[in-house]
Amino acid sequence: AYLELMSSKVPRYYLETAALQGAGVLFEIYINKRNANQPVPAEAWERVRQFCKDAEAICSKPVDKARARLMYLESFQWDDQWEKVAIEGQRFLTDFRDEQTTLEQATATFFTGRGFYWIGKYAEAMPYFERCIEWSPDRELWPEVPFYHVQRAYFHLISCLIKTGGSRQRAEALYQTLKTYFPRSEFIPYAERELGIRKD
C-alpha cells in the first residue's frame, strides 16, 4: 500500500508520509521477528535500508530526513554490523546539527558509542556515552520510560573505564549515580560485575 501511494500522483505531504511510514513499518516488522528469535536474512535488512534511503531523499523536513537516517543507522545494529553502526553514527552526527533534530542526534550519539564499544574501541566510545549522560536530565530529549538508553550509557561508560584502565573512582561514582537515578535498572548487576562487586 505504501509503495502504491509513493508511486501515485498525490500531494507531496502524503508522499513524504508514505515514504517515512513505509520504512518504519518494515523496520518494525523485522525487529519484531528478530526479537522473536526468527531468522531475518541480510537481504531483508538491505530492503529496510533502501526504504530508509528513499524516505530520506523524498522527505523535505530535516526532522523527517533525520528519522529516516536514524532507522538506516539502527538497522546495522539489528544486523550485528557494529563497525557500520559506528561509521554511520559519525556520519549522522556530521550531517544533522540543527535544533529540530536534537532528539535524533541524542539517539544517534548513543548508538555511535555502542558501535565503537562492540568492536572493542572503548576509548573512542567513551565521549559518546559521556554526551548521553550529559543530556540525560532533559526529559523532552529522552522520552523513553525509564530512560533505557541513558541507563545503558551509564553501564557502557563504567565498562569502558574498567576496560581501558581509566579512573576507578569515576567508574564507582557513575555506578552510584546509576543506582540513585535508576534503582531498579537491569544494568546495575552488569555494572557490578564490571566493578568486581558481583561475581555471579
Summary of the structure (lengths in Angstrom):
residues: 200
radius of gyration: 18.5
end to end distance: 50.6
largest distance: 62.5
contacts: 630
relative contact order: 0.07
helix: 74%
strand: 0%
